[in-house]
Amino acid sequence: MRAAERRRSRPPLLVMAFLMVFGVVSAVNTIHLLGRAVLDRAVRRATVVEGSLSLSFRGEAMVLRRETVLVAPASGVWQSAVQPGQRVRVGDKIGEVLNPDLLGRAQSMEAEAKMERARWESELLARLSREEAELENVNAEISSTLRELRSGLQDPVDPSRSGRLEAGLKRLLERRDALLIEQAGLHEEKESGGSWRAKGAEAQELFQVAATPVTAPVAGVIFFTLDGWEEAFDPLQFQAALALAGPTGAVLSTPVANGESIAVGQLLAKLVQDDRTFFKLNIQDREAALLKPGEKVEVLLVEKGAYVPARVVASRQDAANSTVLLELLSSPPFLAERRTLDVEVTVKRLYGLLVPEKALVTEGAHQGVYLRDGDSWRFQMVEVLALRDGNALVTGLRSGDEIAVGWQP
């Protein structure tokens, strides 16, 4: 009887099934809510901020400008007179080509003139020294004779003695005048020079004939190597630069050494003229299509971290890439020695609201972000104006909004 009572006290099976289902649902809801709370706390968030986005692209720029090639005007031995990278003016001497035969004759004649001058100066100094010593003795004798004459006037004992003294004084005075004339002649000869001076002048004339100068035809910066691009570009016909595929001139990879024999017309140096500087870029970037002739851009010289203004002067597009020619509105001096360098060209800067690009999601046909709304997230459509460097410039949000990044609720 007790067993029957126990069986009657159990709840019906339907109630038990309901309770079991209710428990499972409650557990699932609890897990869902706990999981959602954990995920909500784990979501990486970002704040919408106001800022700017630069539409820019990077590439290697070829530096083009007007350059003049200097060649040897004569055969001989090369001797440079300036350093590479030195700025020169019109007419400044870059170097000279020496004729060895004439140079040898000039050097030999110059040496002879120096030896003759040394002998002449030695003899002249000796003669001047003798003249000065004799003149000093004559002056001393004149002074002694005058003293004797004065004493004879006070005591005229021997009249004939006075006559002799006067005659001697006359001879001394004549000798002194002759010595002074000779001394003046020696000084004049010292000023005018001897026969060595004519030989020295002839040697200098030979030196001038032996050396053919190479001078700067224009102002600019001098360099003693060439890469073949020197005369490939004409700023007056810059459109042709878009088709340049490679160097068209001769290459001088190492400078001509001083003392090296050269032939007429041999390459010696180049002058980078003080003229406009251009950058040619071959690029594969969607922003390149925005570059139109006449537009101004900003160019970052990556190596120096410096910005220079420029304008687009020519562009060409094909299926593979785009070619752009920029004219720099200011040219830093270091560009004179460069042919290529890495640059970043900023086409334009856009201002507005910025979000991380990873925050963008697609719901159906719409693009947007998940926006924090109270205690939950909701999808907010946005219009993407530009993408660059991991950031997106958008509309449809407000500065300070909190959005989810890299997660879709």
Backbone torsions as a table, in degrees:
resi	resn	phi	psi	omega
1	MET	NA	-40.1	176.5
2	ARG	-60.9	-37.7	178.6
3	ALA	-64.2	-38.4	179.0
4	ALA	-67.6	-36.9	178.5
5	GLU	-64.9	-39.3	179.4
6	ARG	-63.7	-40.5	-179.7
7	ARG	-65.2	-36.7	179.9
8	ARG	-71.5	-22.1	-178.1
9	SER	-81.2	-12.8	178.7
10	ARG	-71.4	145.7	178.2
11	PRO	-70.3	157.2	178.8
12	PRO	-62.5	155.0	-179.4
13	LEU	-61.7	-35.4	-179.5
14	LEU	-62.7	-40.2	179.2
15	VAL	-66.8	-40.0	-179.9
16	MET	-64.7	-40.7	178.6
17	ALA	-63.7	-40.2	178.8
18	PHE	-62.2	-44.0	-179.0
19	LEU	-63.7	-38.7	179.0
20	MET	-64.5	-45.4	179.5
21	VAL	-62.9	-42.4	179.7
22	PHE	-60.6	-40.9	179.8
23	GLY	-65.2	-42.1	179.2
24	VAL	-63.4	-45.9	-179.9
25	VAL	-60.6	-43.4	179.7
26	SER	-61.3	-41.4	-180.0
27	ALA	-64.7	-43.0	179.5
28	VAL	-62.7	-45.0	179.0
29	ASN	-61.2	-41.5	179.8
30	THR	-62.4	-45.7	178.3
31	ILE	-62.0	-41.5	179.9
32	HIS	-61.7	-46.0	-179.3
33	LEU	-65.7	-41.4	178.1
34	LEU	-64.7	-42.1	178.7
35	GLY	-63.3	-42.5	179.7
36	ARG	-63.5	-38.8	178.7
37	ALA	-65.1	-40.5	178.6
38	VAL	-65.2	-45.5	178.7
39	LEU	-62.2	-39.3	-178.6
40	ASP	-61.6	-38.6	178.8
41	ARG	-74.0	-26.8	-177.0
42	ALA	-85.5	-11.2	-177.8
43	VAL	-64.2	130.1	174.5
44	ARG	-78.0	129.2	-173.6
45	ARG	-115.9	158.3	176.0
46	ALA	-141.5	156.8	179.3
47	THR	-107.8	133.7	177.1
48	VAL	-68.9	128.8	-177.5
49	VAL	-127.6	158.6	173.5
50	GLU	-88.9	139.1	-179.7
51	GLY	-173.4	-164.3	-178.7
52	SER	-126.4	152.7	177.8
53	LEU	-128.0	125.2	-178.4
54	SER	-91.7	127.2	172.6
55	LEU	-88.7	102.7	-173.5
56	SER	-144.3	167.6	177.2
57	PHE	-147.7	152.6	179.5
58	ARG	-106.9	154.4	177.6
59	GLY	-175.1	176.1	176.1
60	GLU	-98.3	122.8	-178.3
61	ALA	-97.2	137.6	170.5
62	MET	-93.5	129.5	-177.6
63	VAL	-90.0	121.7	-179.9
64	LEU	-122.9	140.2	177.1
65	ARG	-162.5	176.3	178.2
66	ARG	-78.6	124.3	-179.1
67	GLU	-132.5	140.4	-178.4
68	THR	-112.7	130.0	179.2
69	VAL	-92.3	133.4	178.2
70	LEU	-105.3	132.5	-179.8
71	VAL	-122.8	163.4	-178.3
72	ALA	-70.3	125.5	178.3
73	PRO	-80.7	-10.2	-178.6
74	ALA	-156.3	165.4	174.5
75	SER	-83.5	150.7	179.0
76	GLY	155.7	-149.8	-178.8
77	VAL	-110.9	128.7	-176.4
78	TRP	-83.4	139.0	175.9
79	GLN	-141.9	111.2	-179.3
80	SER	-81.1	155.9	-177.2
81	ALA	-122.1	-3.5	-178.7
82	VAL	-133.2	168.7	179.3
83	GLN	-100.2	149.8	177.0
84	PRO	-61.4	138.9	-177.6
85	GLY	87.1	-0.4	-179.1
86	GLN	-80.8	138.5	177.4
87	ARG	-84.5	133.8	-178.8
88	VAL	-126.6	158.8	176.5
89	ARG	-105.8	170.0	178.6
90	VAL	-60.3	129.6	178.0
91	GLY	91.4	-12.4	177.6
92	ASP	-63.8	143.5	-179.0
93	LYS	-78.9	124.1	176.8
94	ILE	-85.7	-35.4	-179.9
95	GLY	177.0	-167.0	179.1
96	GLU	-151.4	153.5	176.7
97	VAL	-106.4	120.2	-174.7
98	LEU	-99.0	135.8	173.4
99	ASN	-86.3	113.5	-173.9
100	PRO	-59.4	-41.2	-178.3
101	ASP	-64.5	-52.2	-179.9
102	LEU	-65.0	-35.9	179.5
103	LEU	-64.4	-40.1	178.2
104	GLY	-63.7	-43.8	178.1
105	ARG	-62.2	-42.8	-179.3
106	ALA	-64.5	-40.5	179.6
107	GLN	-66.6	-40.7	178.6
108	SER	-64.7	-44.2	179.7
109	MET	-65.7	-37.4	178.3
110	GLU	-64.8	-39.9	178.4
111	ALA	-64.2	-41.8	177.5
112	GLU	-62.3	-42.7	179.7
113	ALA	-62.5	-37.1	178.8
114	LYS	-67.5	-40.3	178.4
115	MET	-65.8	-44.3	178.2
116	GLU	-61.6	-39.8	179.2
117	ARG	-64.0	-40.8	-179.5
118	ALA	-63.2	-43.7	178.3
119	ARG	-64.7	-43.9	-178.4
120	TRP	-62.5	-44.7	-179.7
121	GLU	-64.3	-37.9	179.4
122	SER	-64.2	-46.6	179.0
123	GLU	-64.7	-41.2	-178.7
124	LEU	-64.1	-42.1	179.4
125	LEU	-65.2	-38.1	178.4
126	ALA	-64.3	-44.5	178.7
127	ARG	-62.3	-44.7	177.6
128	LEU	-61.2	-39.0	179.6
129	SER	-64.6	-42.8	178.5
130	ARG	-64.9	-41.3	179.5
131	GLU	-62.2	-43.7	-178.8
132	GLU	-65.5	-39.3	179.3
133	ALA	-65.6	-45.6	179.5
134	GLU	-64.5	-38.9	179.7
135	LEU	-65.6	-36.3	178.2
136	GLU	-65.2	-39.7	178.7
137	ASN	-67.2	-42.5	179.8
138	VAL	-62.3	-42.9	178.5
139	ASN	-62.5	-37.1	178.9
140	ALA	-67.1	-41.6	178.4
141	GLU	-65.5	-38.6	177.5
142	ILE	-61.6	-43.1	179.1
143	SER	-63.2	-40.8	179.8
144	SER	-66.8	-42.2	180.0
145	THR	-64.6	-39.1	178.4
146	LEU	-64.5	-36.4	178.4
147	ARG	-66.8	-39.5	179.4
148	GLU	-66.7	-39.9	178.3
149	LEU	-63.0	-40.6	179.0
150	ARG	-63.6	-39.3	-179.8
151	SER	-69.6	-32.7	178.7
152	GLY	-69.5	-30.8	177.7
153	LEU	-68.1	-31.8	-179.9
154	GLN	-80.2	-26.1	-179.5
155	ASP	-136.8	81.5	-175.1
156	PRO	-78.1	71.5	-179.1
157	VAL	-82.8	-41.2	-175.3
158	ASP	-124.0	97.5	-179.0
159	PRO	-61.9	-32.0	-179.0
160	SER	-68.0	-31.8	178.5
161	ARG	-61.3	-40.3	179.3
162	SER	-62.6	-39.1	178.9
163	GLY	-63.6	-42.3	179.5
164	ARG	-63.6	-41.6	-179.5
165	LEU	-63.5	-40.7	-179.8
166	GLU	-66.4	-39.9	177.5
167	ALA	-65.4	-41.2	178.3
168	GLY	-64.6	-38.7	179.4
169	LEU	-64.0	-37.4	179.4
170	LYS	-63.8	-41.9	179.8
171	ARG	-65.2	-39.4	179.7
172	LEU	-63.9	-41.6	179.6
173	LEU	-65.2	-40.2	178.0
174	GLU	-63.6	-40.8	179.7
175	ARG	-66.0	-38.8	178.4
176	ARG	-62.5	-42.8	178.4
177	ASP	-61.8	-40.4	179.3
178	ALA	-65.2	-40.9	179.4
179	LEU	-64.4	-40.6	179.5
180	LEU	-63.9	-39.9	178.2
181	ILE	-64.1	-44.5	178.7
182	GLU	-62.3	-41.1	-179.7
183	GLN	-64.2	-41.4	177.9
184	ALA	-63.5	-38.2	177.8
185	GLY	-64.4	-39.2	178.5
186	LEU	-65.0	-41.0	177.9
187	HIS	-65.1	-37.9	178.1
188	GLU	-66.0	-40.3	177.7
189	GLU	-64.3	-36.9	178.3
190	LYS	-63.4	-38.1	179.9
191	GLU	-72.2	-41.7	-175.6
192	SER	-81.7	-24.4	-179.7
193	GLY	88.5	166.5	-179.3
194	GLY	-100.7	-158.2	-178.4
195	SER	-65.9	-21.9	179.6
196	TRP	-62.2	-29.0	-176.1
197	ARG	-64.8	-38.8	178.6
198	ALA	-65.8	-39.1	178.8
199	LYS	-68.0	-37.7	177.2
200	GLY	-64.8	-39.9	178.2
201	ALA	-64.5	-38.9	178.2
202	GLU	-64.9	-37.8	177.9
203	ALA	-63.7	-40.3	179.3
204	GLN	-66.1	-37.3	176.8
205	GLU	-63.1	-39.8	177.2
206	LEU	-64.8	-38.8	177.3
207	PHE	-59.3	-42.7	-179.7
208	GLN	-65.4	-39.3	178.3
209	VAL	-71.0	-33.5	-177.0
210	ALA	-73.4	-21.2	-176.7
211	ALA	-112.5	118.4	175.0
212	THR	-98.8	112.4	-175.3
213	PRO	-74.7	149.1	171.3
214	VAL	-114.1	113.3	-174.8
215	THR	-113.8	162.2	-179.0
216	ALA	-77.4	119.5	178.1
217	PRO	-76.6	-21.5	179.0
218	VAL	-141.7	166.1	175.5
219	ALA	-80.1	147.2	178.8
220	GLY	167.0	-158.7	-179.4
221	VAL	-115.6	132.5	-174.3
222	ILE	-94.0	138.2	173.4
223	PHE	-137.8	152.5	-174.0
224	PHE	-111.8	18.7	172.0
225	THR	-131.0	154.5	-179.7
226	LEU	-131.8	145.6	179.4
227	ASP	-113.9	4.3	177.0
228	GLY	94.5	-9.8	179.3
229	TRP	-92.0	-2.1	-168.1
230	GLU	-57.6	-42.7	-175.1
231	GLU	-114.9	22.7	-179.1
232	ALA	-87.9	-11.0	-171.9
233	PHE	-126.2	132.8	175.4
234	ASP	-122.4	114.4	-178.8
235	PRO	-58.1	-23.8	179.8
236	LEU	-77.6	-15.6	177.9
237	GLN	-128.8	54.4	-171.7
238	PHE	-66.7	-20.6	178.7
239	GLN	-58.9	-32.2	-178.7
240	ALA	-65.9	-21.0	-178.6
241	ALA	-64.8	-25.4	-179.6
242	LEU	-63.8	-25.6	-177.3
243	ALA	-96.9	-2.0	-179.6
244	LEU	-63.3	125.8	-178.5
245	ALA	-110.2	-21.5	-178.0
246	GLY	-170.8	173.3	-179.8
247	PRO	-64.3	145.6	-177.5
248	THR	-117.1	-8.0	-176.9
249	GLY	-107.5	-176.9	179.3
250	ALA	-76.3	153.8	-178.0
251	VAL	-110.8	134.9	173.1
252	LEU	-123.7	94.7	-171.2
253	SER	-77.7	-29.7	178.3
254	THR	-126.6	143.2	-178.4
255	PRO	-64.0	151.7	172.7
256	VAL	-71.4	124.8	-175.3
257	ALA	-76.4	148.8	174.1
258	ASN	-61.1	135.1	-178.7
259	GLY	89.1	-1.8	-179.8
260	GLU	-84.5	138.1	178.4
261	SER	-74.7	136.9	-178.4
262	ILE	-132.0	163.0	179.5
263	ALA	-110.4	164.2	177.8
264	VAL	-59.9	134.0	178.0
265	GLY	83.9	0.7	179.5
266	GLN	-70.3	142.2	179.9
267	LEU	-65.8	134.8	-178.7
268	LEU	-120.8	-44.8	-172.3
269	ALA	-166.8	179.9	173.3
270	LYS	-140.2	153.5	175.9
271	LEU	-115.2	118.1	172.2
272	VAL	-83.2	109.9	-170.5
273	GLN	-73.5	155.5	174.4
274	ASP	-77.2	78.8	-175.1
275	ASP	-140.2	-175.5	-179.2
276	ARG	-65.4	146.7	177.6
277	THR	-112.9	139.0	-177.5
278	PHE	-124.7	149.3	172.6
279	PHE	-114.6	128.6	173.5
280	LYS	-109.4	128.4	-178.3
281	LEU	-128.3	134.4	168.7
282	ASN	-104.0	118.4	-169.7
283	ILE	-132.4	153.1	174.1
284	GLN	-127.4	87.8	-175.2
285	ASP	-158.1	141.6	-176.3
286	ARG	-67.6	-26.1	179.1
287	GLU	-71.9	-17.3	180.0
288	ALA	-62.4	-28.9	179.9
289	ALA	-66.2	-17.4	179.9
290	LEU	-79.9	-13.9	-176.0
291	LEU	-81.1	116.3	179.5
292	LYS	-122.1	145.5	178.4
293	PRO	-52.8	134.5	-179.4
294	GLY	99.4	-20.0	-178.7
295	GLU	-75.4	145.1	177.3
296	LYS	-95.7	140.8	-179.7
297	VAL	-133.9	173.0	177.9
298	GLU	-119.5	129.6	-175.6
299	VAL	-114.5	123.3	175.1
300	LEU	-92.6	121.5	173.6
301	LEU	-84.8	99.3	-168.6
302	VAL	-56.7	-42.1	-176.8
303	GLU	-60.4	-38.7	-176.2
304	LYS	-98.3	-14.7	-175.7
305	GLY	67.4	27.6	-176.7
306	ALA	-115.4	145.5	178.3
307	TYR	-102.8	140.6	173.9
308	VAL	-132.1	142.2	177.4
309	PRO	-78.2	151.2	179.8
310	ALA	-152.2	169.2	174.5
311	ARG	-136.5	149.6	179.2
312	VAL	-77.9	125.3	179.0
313	VAL	-110.1	-20.6	178.6
314	ALA	-161.9	150.1	177.4
315	SER	-152.2	152.8	178.0
316	ARG	-146.5	135.2	-178.4
317	GLN	-124.3	141.8	171.4
318	ASP	-137.0	-170.8	-174.7
319	ALA	-66.0	-32.1	-173.9
320	ALA	-86.9	-46.4	-176.0
321	ASN	-156.7	-172.5	178.6
322	SER	-126.4	147.0	175.3
323	THR	-118.3	129.2	-176.0
324	VAL	-128.3	140.0	175.2
325	LEU	-117.1	120.8	-179.5
326	LEU	-110.9	138.6	172.4
327	GLU	-102.1	122.6	179.3
328	LEU	-74.3	134.3	178.3
329	LEU	-85.0	-12.7	169.6
330	SER	-148.4	142.6	-173.0
331	SER	-124.2	109.1	176.7
332	PRO	-60.8	144.3	-176.0
333	PRO	-57.7	-32.8	-174.5
334	PHE	-66.5	-17.1	179.8
335	LEU	-66.9	-20.5	-178.9
336	ALA	-61.1	-27.4	-177.0
337	GLU	-101.7	7.3	-177.8
338	ARG	-113.5	145.1	173.6
339	ARG	-107.9	-34.0	176.7
340	THR	-135.3	154.0	173.9
341	LEU	-164.9	155.9	179.5
342	ASP	-79.8	134.8	-179.4
343	VAL	-136.1	161.0	170.8
344	GLU	-126.9	121.3	-176.7
345	VAL	-102.4	120.4	176.8
346	THR	-95.0	114.7	-178.2
347	VAL	-75.4	-48.4	177.7
348	LYS	-160.7	165.3	176.7
349	ARG	-118.8	128.0	178.6
350	LEU	-106.6	140.6	-178.0
351	TYR	-117.4	139.9	-180.0
352	GLY	167.2	-146.6	-177.6
353	LEU	-95.5	133.1	-177.8
354	LEU	-113.5	137.4	173.5
355	VAL	-134.8	156.7	174.2
356	PRO	-63.8	141.6	-179.5
357	GLU	-62.0	-30.3	-179.9
358	LYS	-70.3	-12.4	178.1
359	ALA	-78.5	-16.1	-177.3
360	LEU	-75.0	132.5	176.8
361	VAL	-131.9	163.5	178.8
362	THR	-118.8	124.6	176.1
363	GLU	-116.8	104.8	-177.0
364	GLY	66.9	-120.9	179.9
365	ALA	-99.7	7.8	-173.7
366	HIS	-113.6	144.9	175.8
367	GLN	-108.5	140.1	-178.6
368	GLY	-169.2	-159.5	179.1
369	VAL	-137.5	163.3	172.0
370	TYR	-94.8	121.2	-173.3
371	LEU	-104.7	135.3	177.1
372	ARG	-71.6	123.1	-178.9
373	ASP	-129.1	94.2	-176.1
374	GLY	69.6	-119.4	-179.6
375	ASP	-99.2	10.1	-176.6
376	SER	-137.7	177.5	178.9
377	TRP	-114.7	144.3	176.0
378	ARG	-137.8	150.0	-179.6
379	PHE	-75.1	131.1	179.5
380	GLN	-125.5	119.1	178.6
381	MET	-69.9	142.7	177.2
382	VAL	-135.6	160.5	172.1
383	GLU	-108.5	122.1	-178.9
384	VAL	-87.9	118.1	-179.3
385	LEU	-89.2	-33.6	-178.7
386	ALA	-164.0	151.7	175.6
387	LEU	-124.1	134.0	178.3
388	ARG	-163.5	131.2	172.6
389	ASP	52.8	40.9	175.9
390	GLY	82.7	4.1	179.3
391	ASN	-119.5	155.0	178.1
392	ALA	-126.5	136.4	174.5
393	LEU	-97.3	119.9	-169.9
394	VAL	-132.0	165.8	167.8
395	THR	-122.9	163.6	179.6
396	GLY	103.8	1.2	178.6
397	LEU	-128.2	176.1	176.6
398	ARG	-123.5	149.5	176.8
399	SER	-60.1	132.0	-179.2
400	GLY	98.6	-12.8	176.9
401	ASP	-60.1	147.0	178.3
402	GLU	-104.4	128.1	-175.9
403	ILE	-128.4	159.3	177.1
404	ALA	-87.1	145.5	-179.2
405	VAL	-124.0	122.6	175.7
406	GLY	71.6	21.3	-179.4
407	TRP	-150.8	140.9	179.1
408	GLN	-118.3	111.2	-177.0
409	PRO	-59.5	NA	NA
